[in-house]
């Protein structure tokens, strides 16, 4: 059915395609058209105790979160690219996080805490950014 040469060509073609896909997925702002984008619930929920925020497809999910004071937020990098979590006001900073790495911060004071990724975003809601609203 397959000759040795056609088998080798098929394997090489598959390897080249896989490498191309992995390279493109690490590019800033690139998403594949066949990937599903997480949906965001329009009604804000107030979280207390513990909450997770995923860094995925060069975005924070959820992008905005309302929590009670004393809530510990953990950001988890699900992307093959490096990301970071930096509070616009300087309250916290993660450093670079590789895929699978996490960063946690406990919010002890009421207020609004905008934050961004130092690689793919910027202060003031530019690019990859998010916001934590802390209430009592």
Secondary structure, DSSP 8 states (H G I E B T S, - for coil): ---HHHHHHHHHHHHHHHHHHHHHHTSTT---TTS------SS--EE-SEEEEEEETTEEESSEEEEETTEEEEEEE-SSS-B--EETTSS-B---B-TT-EEEEEE-S-EEEEEEEEEEEETTTEEEEEEEEEE-
